[in-house]
């Protein structure tokens, strides 16, 4: 079984972090753009006094404007540099990072840990306010204000057709050579203090997948589309221009789940294998 190899003179660190995505062009480094990855890498480089920033590997690459409360990343750094700052690392990072991103914990990772490939699932939420009088101006940066009233009963009914393992090519932006087969574990809606909140869990997500699913279910909830429509789009296996991708600011990565330490390397190896589509688009 192949396993991620960390050099003897290096330490793999696990970072748990959160950020307000409003001021970032997403997670991944982009020339001339402010990104979460580059911001954290620069801070780590200064903390550890590295000659060049160490490259972070992240559990989920969030898009521009998407928030995170439970993002996870790993980075391999010289063991001696980490040892020199380990006792004061959290205070040091707090002083080096801007207020819209915070590392909650940083510590040596267990053997076999890979922030991306060892993950079992990712959990997102999406917040929507459909009552103009109840819209909270203080939460406008993380809550979509929807002009039409939503009925979450049909939304939950429609979501059932999307659960399980499917080829989600109809709900994502394709990337060359990348599989669009995913296992959707949970997709449901609830009202909390006047806000409609989606809970979405999958083993992994394609680009724009959560926001496209939210957009399709919004059309059901406000009566523009029948309950059967999201499932029909999934089964068709092609992008439907009628599916509007929901805005990014309502979306937040809440949590990433991992197996027990003894299973981390095995999970990473299994995830690296390219997943093949089920027999026919949309079948799970």
C-alpha beads as a LAMMPS data file, in Angstrom:
LAMMPS data file: protein, C-alpha beads

284 atoms
283 bonds

1 atom types
1 bond types

-500.0 500.0 xlo xhi
-500.0 500.0 ylo yhi
-500.0 500.0 zlo zhi

Masses

1 110.0

Atoms # bond

1 1 1 0.000 0.000 0.000
2 1 1 1.427 3.365 -1.054
3 1 1 1.840 5.850 1.755
4 1 1 2.722 9.510 1.986
5 1 1 6.384 9.702 2.989
6 1 1 7.588 12.468 5.286
7 1 1 11.347 13.041 5.335
8 1 1 13.154 12.126 8.562
9 1 1 14.189 15.710 9.176
10 1 1 10.644 17.028 8.644
11 1 1 7.486 17.175 10.737
12 1 1 3.985 17.006 9.259
13 1 1 1.699 19.497 10.966
14 1 1 -2.094 19.438 11.037
15 1 1 -3.801 22.816 11.064
16 1 1 -7.456 23.398 11.933
17 1 1 -8.603 26.814 10.777
18 1 1 -11.518 29.074 10.019
19 1 1 -11.965 32.124 7.840
20 1 1 -14.409 34.703 6.587
21 1 1 -14.249 34.170 2.844
22 1 1 -15.634 37.600 1.945
23 1 1 -12.237 39.163 1.335
24 1 1 -10.547 36.178 -0.317
25 1 1 -10.480 34.893 -3.898
26 1 1 -10.950 31.378 -2.536
27 1 1 -8.527 28.993 -0.877
28 1 1 -6.039 28.207 -3.646
29 1 1 -3.116 30.474 -4.543
30 1 1 -3.729 32.682 -7.585
31 1 1 -1.335 35.235 -9.075
32 1 1 -2.263 38.751 -8.023
33 1 1 -5.150 37.594 -5.830
34 1 1 -5.596 37.484 -2.076
35 1 1 -6.180 33.846 -1.082
36 1 1 -6.445 31.947 2.179
37 1 1 -3.690 29.509 1.222
38 1 1 -1.102 32.178 0.469
39 1 1 -2.051 34.203 3.554
40 1 1 -1.568 31.232 5.887
41 1 1 1.570 30.010 4.106
42 1 1 3.230 33.415 4.465
43 1 1 2.377 33.521 8.171
44 1 1 3.742 30.005 8.706
45 1 1 6.892 30.876 6.792
46 1 1 7.524 33.846 9.054
47 1 1 6.717 31.913 12.217
48 1 1 9.051 29.051 11.289
49 1 1 11.664 31.290 9.650
50 1 1 11.577 29.342 6.414
51 1 1 13.526 30.388 3.331
52 1 1 10.342 29.998 1.253
53 1 1 6.688 29.394 2.231
54 1 1 5.823 25.718 2.804
55 1 1 2.974 24.409 0.628
56 1 1 -0.274 23.590 2.432
57 1 1 -2.509 20.669 1.423
58 1 1 -6.144 21.325 2.279
59 1 1 -9.179 19.105 2.894
60 1 1 -11.490 21.179 0.693
61 1 1 -10.577 23.990 -1.723
62 1 1 -13.289 26.571 -1.096
63 1 1 -14.277 29.074 -3.807
64 1 1 -14.153 32.860 -3.631
65 1 1 -16.549 34.162 -0.982
66 1 1 -17.099 30.779 0.704
67 1 1 -16.440 30.630 4.439
68 1 1 -14.954 27.926 6.666
69 1 1 -15.331 27.156 10.335
70 1 1 -13.712 23.705 10.296
71 1 1 -11.164 23.659 7.469
72 1 1 -8.209 21.256 7.833
73 1 1 -4.778 21.406 6.183
74 1 1 -1.372 19.801 6.535
75 1 1 2.143 20.982 5.804
76 1 1 5.598 19.380 5.997
77 1 1 8.196 21.619 7.689
78 1 1 11.755 21.189 9.002
79 1 1 11.521 19.422 12.350
80 1 1 14.092 21.722 13.973
81 1 1 12.187 24.844 12.947
82 1 1 8.944 23.475 14.395
83 1 1 10.634 22.434 17.645
84 1 1 11.938 25.965 18.109
85 1 1 8.456 27.548 18.044
86 1 1 6.099 24.724 19.094
87 1 1 5.405 26.117 22.560
88 1 1 4.376 29.540 21.286
89 1 1 3.084 28.684 17.801
90 1 1 -0.560 29.553 18.412
91 1 1 0.207 32.965 19.862
92 1 1 2.694 33.610 17.082
93 1 1 0.230 32.753 14.318
94 1 1 -2.473 34.889 15.925
95 1 1 -0.107 37.859 15.715
96 1 1 0.866 37.176 12.110
97 1 1 -2.545 36.435 10.577
98 1 1 -5.175 39.041 9.594
99 1 1 -8.462 39.084 11.525
100 1 1 -10.449 37.285 8.793
101 1 1 -8.493 34.027 9.124
102 1 1 -7.550 32.151 12.286
103 1 1 -5.661 28.924 12.947
104 1 1 -7.446 27.252 15.865
105 1 1 -4.933 24.433 16.397
106 1 1 -1.576 23.417 14.938
107 1 1 0.253 20.273 16.050
108 1 1 2.196 17.308 14.648
109 1 1 -0.119 15.040 12.662
110 1 1 -0.367 11.294 13.361
111 1 1 1.441 8.934 10.960
112 1 1 -0.288 8.530 7.597
113 1 1 -2.363 11.690 7.946
114 1 1 -3.245 13.530 4.742
115 1 1 -5.682 16.432 5.129
116 1 1 -7.215 15.794 1.714
117 1 1 -7.007 12.070 1.048
118 1 1 -7.491 10.753 4.594
119 1 1 -10.825 12.554 4.988
120 1 1 -13.969 10.439 5.222
121 1 1 -16.423 13.288 4.674
122 1 1 -16.886 17.048 4.541
123 1 1 -19.863 18.861 6.090
124 1 1 -21.162 22.185 4.792
125 1 1 -24.062 24.422 5.742
126 1 1 -25.880 26.951 3.591
127 1 1 -27.907 29.751 5.247
128 1 1 -30.915 31.439 3.638
129 1 1 -33.327 34.066 4.965
130 1 1 -36.623 34.138 3.045
131 1 1 -38.387 36.710 5.237
132 1 1 -37.493 40.313 4.320
133 1 1 -38.535 41.579 7.753
134 1 1 -36.379 39.001 9.568
135 1 1 -33.187 39.547 7.573
136 1 1 -30.336 40.311 9.981
137 1 1 -28.002 42.991 8.600
138 1 1 -25.252 41.694 10.887
139 1 1 -25.370 38.294 9.127
140 1 1 -25.614 39.554 5.557
141 1 1 -22.060 38.337 4.798
142 1 1 -22.955 34.674 5.484
143 1 1 -26.689 34.467 4.714
144 1 1 -28.438 34.599 1.342
145 1 1 -31.490 36.849 1.292
146 1 1 -34.066 35.067 -0.888
147 1 1 -37.014 37.089 -2.154
148 1 1 -39.504 34.225 -2.308
149 1 1 -40.910 32.278 0.649
150 1 1 -39.567 28.727 0.893
151 1 1 -41.402 25.525 1.777
152 1 1 -38.761 23.144 3.158
153 1 1 -41.088 20.127 2.932
154 1 1 -40.806 19.789 -0.852
155 1 1 -37.124 20.739 -0.659
156 1 1 -36.408 17.834 1.664
157 1 1 -38.493 15.508 -0.467
158 1 1 -36.611 16.524 -3.631
159 1 1 -33.243 16.158 -1.907
160 1 1 -33.832 12.437 -1.308
161 1 1 -33.296 11.658 -5.004
162 1 1 -29.762 13.030 -4.794
163 1 1 -28.566 10.932 -1.838
164 1 1 -26.152 8.068 -2.389
165 1 1 -23.366 7.577 -4.892
166 1 1 -23.949 9.207 -8.273
167 1 1 -22.139 10.905 -11.092
168 1 1 -22.831 14.536 -10.208
169 1 1 -21.641 15.947 -13.543
170 1 1 -25.000 17.719 -13.904
171 1 1 -24.298 19.682 -10.724
172 1 1 -20.647 20.622 -11.062
173 1 1 -18.072 22.225 -13.271
174 1 1 -16.004 19.535 -14.952
175 1 1 -12.234 19.481 -14.596
176 1 1 -10.033 17.654 -17.066
177 1 1 -9.217 14.132 -15.871
178 1 1 -11.223 14.476 -12.632
179 1 1 -14.016 12.117 -11.636
180 1 1 -17.417 13.620 -10.836
181 1 1 -18.628 10.561 -8.907
182 1 1 -19.370 11.397 -5.285
183 1 1 -21.275 9.843 -2.385
184 1 1 -23.801 12.296 -0.963
185 1 1 -24.442 11.225 2.618
186 1 1 -26.784 13.961 3.805
187 1 1 -28.782 16.787 2.229
188 1 1 -31.580 18.260 4.295
189 1 1 -33.170 21.559 5.271
190 1 1 -34.368 22.952 8.597
191 1 1 -35.624 26.273 9.949
192 1 1 -33.574 27.746 12.770
193 1 1 -34.469 31.106 14.290
194 1 1 -36.155 32.248 11.104
195 1 1 -33.353 31.103 8.800
196 1 1 -33.496 28.123 6.430
197 1 1 -30.301 26.087 6.816
198 1 1 -29.111 23.264 4.583
199 1 1 -26.896 20.523 6.011
200 1 1 -24.810 18.823 3.334
201 1 1 -22.361 15.944 3.873
202 1 1 -20.452 13.971 1.227
203 1 1 -17.246 12.010 0.975
204 1 1 -16.011 14.847 -1.263
205 1 1 -17.492 17.561 -3.459
206 1 1 -17.012 18.614 -7.062
207 1 1 -16.465 22.243 -8.007
208 1 1 -19.698 24.226 -7.386
209 1 1 -21.577 21.030 -6.449
210 1 1 -23.116 22.238 -3.170
211 1 1 -24.137 25.607 -4.573
212 1 1 -25.690 24.016 -7.668
213 1 1 -27.700 21.574 -5.552
214 1 1 -28.845 24.449 -3.337
215 1 1 -29.869 26.417 -6.420
216 1 1 -31.959 23.530 -7.752
217 1 1 -33.669 22.950 -4.418
218 1 1 -34.431 26.659 -4.011
219 1 1 -36.415 26.446 -7.248
220 1 1 -38.460 23.626 -5.691
221 1 1 -38.904 25.412 -2.380
222 1 1 -40.307 28.592 -3.871
223 1 1 -42.582 26.729 -6.305
224 1 1 -40.829 27.381 -9.604
225 1 1 -40.039 23.689 -10.170
226 1 1 -41.679 20.374 -9.182
227 1 1 -40.266 18.053 -6.547
228 1 1 -39.095 15.627 -9.210
229 1 1 -36.914 18.155 -11.049
230 1 1 -33.589 17.945 -9.129
231 1 1 -33.580 14.156 -9.490
232 1 1 -34.388 14.410 -13.179
233 1 1 -31.464 16.799 -13.703
234 1 1 -29.146 14.381 -11.904
235 1 1 -30.353 11.419 -13.983
236 1 1 -29.922 13.338 -17.247
237 1 1 -26.208 13.686 -16.556
238 1 1 -25.752 17.050 -18.304
239 1 1 -25.596 20.627 -17.062
240 1 1 -29.026 22.248 -17.148
241 1 1 -28.906 26.026 -17.669
242 1 1 -32.048 26.288 -15.546
243 1 1 -29.998 25.268 -12.482
244 1 1 -28.702 28.513 -11.026
245 1 1 -25.612 28.165 -8.842
246 1 1 -26.386 29.803 -5.491
247 1 1 -24.149 32.710 -4.398
248 1 1 -21.036 31.727 -2.441
249 1 1 -21.482 33.778 0.726
250 1 1 -24.211 31.558 2.214
251 1 1 -21.904 28.522 2.176
252 1 1 -19.613 27.450 5.022
253 1 1 -17.341 24.420 5.458
254 1 1 -18.223 23.360 8.986
255 1 1 -16.308 20.138 9.615
256 1 1 -14.089 17.465 8.082
257 1 1 -14.268 13.895 9.382
258 1 1 -11.336 11.474 9.608
259 1 1 -10.985 7.816 10.616
260 1 1 -9.063 6.551 13.624
261 1 1 -5.316 7.175 13.467
262 1 1 -4.576 3.565 12.565
263 1 1 -6.748 3.874 9.438
264 1 1 -5.466 7.222 8.125
265 1 1 -2.924 5.833 5.632
266 1 1 -5.309 3.135 4.383
267 1 1 -8.044 5.706 3.813
268 1 1 -5.637 7.996 1.936
269 1 1 -4.595 5.179 -0.392
270 1 1 -8.198 4.170 -1.095
271 1 1 -9.206 7.765 -1.849
272 1 1 -6.362 8.237 -4.308
273 1 1 -7.731 5.519 -6.556
274 1 1 -9.829 7.048 -9.272
275 1 1 -13.498 6.380 -8.654
276 1 1 -15.448 4.946 -11.531
277 1 1 -19.002 6.019 -12.316
278 1 1 -21.901 3.684 -11.477
279 1 1 -23.580 1.852 -14.391
280 1 1 -25.431 4.796 -15.909
281 1 1 -25.621 8.516 -15.060
282 1 1 -27.402 9.354 -11.843
283 1 1 -27.663 5.826 -10.517
284 1 1 -26.495 5.077 -7.003

Bonds

1 1 1 2
2 1 2 3
3 1 3 4
4 1 4 5
5 1 5 6
6 1 6 7
7 1 7 8
8 1 8 9
9 1 9 10
10 1 10 11
11 1 11 12
12 1 12 13
13 1 13 14
14 1 14 15
15 1 15 16
16 1 16 17
17 1 17 18
18 1 18 19
19 1 19 20
20 1 20 21
21 1 21 22
22 1 22 23
23 1 23 24
24 1 24 25
25 1 25 26
26 1 26 27
27 1 27 28
28 1 28 29
29 1 29 30
30 1 30 31
31 1 31 32
32 1 32 33
33 1 33 34
34 1 34 35
35 1 35 36
36 1 36 37
37 1 37 38
38 1 38 39
39 1 39 40
40 1 40 41
41 1 41 42
42 1 42 43
43 1 43 44
44 1 44 45
45 1 45 46
46 1 46 47
47 1 47 48
48 1 48 49
49 1 49 50
50 1 50 51
51 1 51 52
52 1 52 53
53 1 53 54
54 1 54 55
55 1 55 56
56 1 56 57
57 1 57 58
58 1 58 59
59 1 59 60
60 1 60 61
61 1 61 62
62 1 62 63
63 1 63 64
64 1 64 65
65 1 65 66
66 1 66 67
67 1 67 68
68 1 68 69
69 1 69 70
70 1 70 71
71 1 71 72
72 1 72 73
73 1 73 74
74 1 74 75
75 1 75 76
76 1 76 77
77 1 77 78
78 1 78 79
79 1 79 80
80 1 80 81
81 1 81 82
82 1 82 83
83 1 83 84
84 1 84 85
85 1 85 86
86 1 86 87
87 1 87 88
88 1 88 89
89 1 89 90
90 1 90 91
91 1 91 92
92 1 92 93
93 1 93 94
94 1 94 95
95 1 95 96
96 1 96 97
97 1 97 98
98 1 98 99
99 1 99 100
100 1 100 101
101 1 101 102
102 1 102 103
103 1 103 104
104 1 104 105
105 1 105 106
106 1 106 107
107 1 107 108
108 1 108 109
109 1 109 110
110 1 110 111
111 1 111 112
112 1 112 113
113 1 113 114
114 1 114 115
115 1 115 116
116 1 116 117
117 1 117 118
118 1 118 119
119 1 119 120
120 1 120 121
121 1 121 122
122 1 122 123
123 1 123 124
124 1 124 125
125 1 125 126
126 1 126 127
127 1 127 128
128 1 128 129
129 1 129 130
130 1 130 131
131 1 131 132
132 1 132 133
133 1 133 134
134 1 134 135
135 1 135 136
136 1 136 137
137 1 137 138
138 1 138 139
139 1 139 140
140 1 140 141
141 1 141 142
142 1 142 143
143 1 143 144
144 1 144 145
145 1 145 146
146 1 146 147
147 1 147 148
148 1 148 149
149 1 149 150
150 1 150 151
151 1 151 152
152 1 152 153
153 1 153 154
154 1 154 155
155 1 155 156
156 1 156 157
157 1 157 158
158 1 158 159
159 1 159 160
160 1 160 161
161 1 161 162
162 1 162 163
163 1 163 164
164 1 164 165
165 1 165 166
166 1 166 167
167 1 167 168
168 1 168 169
169 1 169 170
170 1 170 171
171 1 171 172
172 1 172 173
173 1 173 174
174 1 174 175
175 1 175 176
176 1 176 177
177 1 177 178
178 1 178 179
179 1 179 180
180 1 180 181
181 1 181 182
182 1 182 183
183 1 183 184
184 1 184 185
185 1 185 186
186 1 186 187
187 1 187 188
188 1 188 189
189 1 189 190
190 1 190 191
191 1 191 192
192 1 192 193
193 1 193 194
194 1 194 195
195 1 195 196
196 1 196 197
197 1 197 198
198 1 198 199
199 1 199 200
200 1 200 201
201 1 201 202
202 1 202 203
203 1 203 204
204 1 204 205
205 1 205 206
206 1 206 207
207 1 207 208
208 1 208 209
209 1 209 210
210 1 210 211
211 1 211 212
212 1 212 213
213 1 213 214
214 1 214 215
215 1 215 216
216 1 216 217
217 1 217 218
218 1 218 219
219 1 219 220
220 1 220 221
221 1 221 222
222 1 222 223
223 1 223 224
224 1 224 225
225 1 225 226
226 1 226 227
227 1 227 228
228 1 228 229
229 1 229 230
230 1 230 231
231 1 231 232
232 1 232 233
233 1 233 234
234 1 234 235
235 1 235 236
236 1 236 237
237 1 237 238
238 1 238 239
239 1 239 240
240 1 240 241
241 1 241 242
242 1 242 243
243 1 243 244
244 1 244 245
245 1 245 246
246 1 246 247
247 1 247 248
248 1 248 249
249 1 249 250
250 1 250 251
251 1 251 252
252 1 252 253
253 1 253 254
254 1 254 255
255 1 255 256
256 1 256 257
257 1 257 258
258 1 258 259
259 1 259 260
260 1 260 261
261 1 261 262
262 1 262 263
263 1 263 264
264 1 264 265
265 1 265 266
266 1 266 267
267 1 267 268
268 1 268 269
269 1 269 270
270 1 270 271
271 1 271 272
272 1 272 273
273 1 273 274
274 1 274 275
275 1 275 276
276 1 276 277
277 1 277 278
278 1 278 279
279 1 279 280
280 1 280 281
281 1 281 282
282 1 282 283
283 1 283 284
